[in-house]
Amino acid sequence: MNGETLHLCEFGGFRLNARKKTLWYDGAPVPMPLKELELLCVLIENRGELVTKEELLDKVWEESFVEESNLSRHIYLLRKTLKNFGESEEFIQNVPRRGYRFMGNVRQIGSGEVIIEKHTQTRTLIEIQDEDEFSQRKHTNRKTIFSKNPRVAAPFLAALLVALFGAAGFLGYQNWQAKTSVSEIKSIAVLPFKTINGEKTDEHQGLGLADVLITRLSNIKEINVRPTNAVLSFENQEQDSIVYGEKLNVDAVLEGTIYRTNDKVRVTARLLKVSDQSPIWAGQFETTLHDELRLQDEIALQLVDALALNLSGSEKNALTKRYTESADAYQFYLKGRYEWNKRSWAGAIEAERLFRNAIEKDPNFTLAYVGLADTLAMSIDRSTEAFGAIQKSLERDPNLAEAHASLGFLKMFHRWQWQEAESAFVKSIELNPNYATAHHWYAEVLAIQGKNEEAKAEMRRALEINPLSYNFLADLGQIYYFVGEYKEAEEYCRQALEINPDFQFAHDYLRAIYIQTGEYDKAFESELAAQKIFGLFANESAERKKSLEAYLDTQRKIYREGGIRKYAESQTVESHDPAVNYGSATRYAFLGEKEKALDCLEKAYAGKAFGVAFIKADRVFDGLRDEPRYREILRKMSLAG
């Protein structure tokens, strides 16, 4: 620490009065919130030296309870303000995980120097000699202004009245501007809350609170709320909330913290406008642990009030609706969704276990039954239990949007009831237009039937709600593949892999795309990537990795020696597994062996293989379109025409 206090100084084009907390640039006052000015004063006082985060929090906020992310945000805004005035120099240096250091050249302003303040129409020159003398000069001027001389007093009073009316007008303008700002908020991202300074609690508790708010707010048709799987990757991340808001393409972000003790929980929350980083609303809530659900209600209600939303009766009910009174059940459900949203086989196995635990804790927890059904739906031989779980969910809540969407998925892939599936998705979207998964699956059933333009529109709607979903991006790529627009198909799959390089289905789609475009080397590499991801899904031991690499080396050798045809032939096998038969059908179709392809397709159809739903859409079967056996399968699946 330098220890030398500079209450009048300059750096770059700025001049600072640390005692009065005022800042000028080129003689004009710089509008800056008090906390940013106080941070600037502390950093300049200790110029060239590291000031730890703890020291800054102690000095600027003193006895107030403030989280570290609040400090980071004020530093960000302080830097932004300094740069906005044309200063290219980086005055404030970030020392990772420790604090900040002021690196600019600071010059103390001595006596006799002049500070020029620019006002609207006039320029005032103030000679700085001594702070006390300057203060006396202000008081002296005040006495002169209030002279009893009417020639002096009258003009002043007139000016005073103008100023007062101007101030009233300015306050009215601020109020109008605030309302206008709120009215511009049409989309929100609720970020995972951060846990600070409390007792060790359940994992993902900050994500849990965010999920509760997302679930409740997503039922409001007037505003678009990003789903939980859109913010999963931001959990425990230190980047500025505004950056996340920009990535998610929303108008505002809700951030907050959770502080727990043995018997109490305190939550702070703040809604920020992304375009200008301005705060829209902030609140602090505290209650006992056993009454935590009421706290969640209060946050949601106050947030809606701040946004001035006009809610219907059903929306008001959904806002405070509790799906379970069991905190343990909700934690199991939340972790289950976390795993399910990975869209991997390993994630599905873990998700099933967690959803079953949630149901065990609360047999009336409707969302847990939906989660279980979504997991079981990926297995053909477990569809009966999946339908049963959805039935239990709808018996408990007939207006649960998620349950109707999952029912549509089951009817689509397990019963090939296309119209009934469409109706279920439409019902889900009517109940909750912000449920992205309903739009996603609706797009799938449209694409399966060849309604590709409608399918694209629904998938884009899903991406509007969740622009960072690698699953949505890849499946939009698949729809473009169905249409034969391979360049666009590849682009969307690549975007998905940028977000999640280990997303198996994106690699699968790329293989199919490259087969159609004749880029066989790329097709082969995409195939190996998908096989590697699948091969490690349940066992990442050193032995398993070694065995898998040996297998992949064998496949590379086959491809080098015989090319794509030899490799495709090596992957066609006789099997009782409907999914394997469907895979063999795609390879035989590529090889031009129509009879073998049709044999495998008929077996896959008989076993209700998951992929058979795409038999009409998949371009690999273009060579079979005129075959009677192929057309018969389409007829039996109600896909003819």
Stockholm file with secondary structure:
# STOCKHOLM 1.0

chainA/1-641         MNGETLHLCEFGGFRLNARKKTLWYDGAPVPMPLKELELLCVLIENRGELVTKEELLDKVWEESFVEESNLSRHIYLLRKTLKNFGESEEFIQNVPRRGYRFMGNVRQIGSGEVIIEKHTQTRTLIEIQDEDEFSQRKHTNRKTIFSKNPRVAAPFLAALLVALFGAAGFLGYQNWQAKTSVSEIKSIAVLPFKTINGEKTDEHQGLGLADVLITRLSNIKEINVRPTNAVLSFENQEQDSIVYGEKLNVDAVLEGTIYRTNDKVRVTARLLKVSDQSPIWAGQFETTLHDELRLQDEIALQLVDALALNLSGSEKNALTKRYTESADAYQFYLKGRYEWNKRSWAGAIEAERLFRNAIEKDPNFTLAYVGLADTLAMSIDRSTEAFGAIQKSLERDPNLAEAHASLGFLKMFHRWQWQEAESAFVKSIELNPNYATAHHWYAEVLAIQGKNEEAKAEMRRALEINPLSYNFLADLGQIYYFVGEYKEAEEYCRQALEINPDFQFAHDYLRAIYIQTGEYDKAFESELAAQKIFGLFANESAERKKSLEAYLDTQRKIYREGGIRKYAESQTVESHDPAVNYGSATRYAFLGEKEKALDCLEKAYAGKAFGVAFIKADRVFDGLRDEPRYREILRKMSLAG
#=GR chainA/1-641 SS CCCCCCSEEEETTEEEETTTTEEEETTEECCCCHHHHHHHHHHHHTTTSEEEHHHHHHHHHTTSCCCHHHHHHHHHHHHHHHHHTTCCSCCEEEETTTEEEECSCCEECCTTEEEEEECSSCEEEEEESCHHHHHHHHHHHHHHHTCSCHHHHHHHHHHHHHHHHHHHHHHHHHHHHHHHHHHTCCEEEECCCEECSSCCCCTTHHHHHHHHHHHHHTTCTTSEECCHHHHGGGTTCCSCHHHHHHHHTCSEEEEEEEEECSSEEEEEEEEEETTTCCEEEEEEEEEEGGGHHHHHHHHHHHHHHHTTCCCCHHHHHHHTCCSCSCHHHHHHHHHHHHHHTTCSHHHHHHHHHHHHHHHHHCTTCHHHHHHHHHHHTTCGGGHHHHHHHHHHHHHHCTTCHHHHHHHHHHHHHTSCCHHHHHHHHHHHHHHCTTCHHHHHHHHHHHHHTTCHHHHHHHHHHHHHHCTTCHHHHHHHHHHHHHHTCHHHHHHHHHHHHHHCTTCHHHHHHHHHHHHHHTCHHHHHHHHHHHHHHHHTSSCCCHHHHHHHHHHHHHHHHHHHHHHHHHHHHHTCCCCSCHHHHHHHHHHHHHHTCHHHHHHHHHHHHHTTCGGGGGTTTCGGGGGGTTCHHHHHHHHHTTCCC
#=GC SS_cons         CCCCCCSEEEETTEEEETTTTEEEETTEECCCCHHHHHHHHHHHHTTTSEEEHHHHHHHHHTTSCCCHHHHHHHHHHHHHHHHHTTCCSCCEEEETTTEEEECSCCEECCTTEEEEEECSSCEEEEEESCHHHHHHHHHHHHHHHTCSCHHHHHHHHHHHHHHHHHHHHHHHHHHHHHHHHHHTCCEEEECCCEECSSCCCCTTHHHHHHHHHHHHHTTCTTSEECCHHHHGGGTTCCSCHHHHHHHHTCSEEEEEEEEECSSEEEEEEEEEETTTCCEEEEEEEEEEGGGHHHHHHHHHHHHHHHTTCCCCHHHHHHHTCCSCSCHHHHHHHHHHHHHHTTCSHHHHHHHHHHHHHHHHHCTTCHHHHHHHHHHHTTCGGGHHHHHHHHHHHHHHCTTCHHHHHHHHHHHHHTSCCHHHHHHHHHHHHHHCTTCHHHHHHHHHHHHHTTCHHHHHHHHHHHHHHCTTCHHHHHHHHHHHHHHTCHHHHHHHHHHHHHHCTTCHHHHHHHHHHHHHHTCHHHHHHHHHHHHHHHHTSSCCCHHHHHHHHHHHHHHHHHHHHHHHHHHHHHTCCCCSCHHHHHHHHHHHHHHTCHHHHHHHHHHHHHTTCGGGGGTTTCGGGGGGTTCHHHHHHHHHTTCCC
//
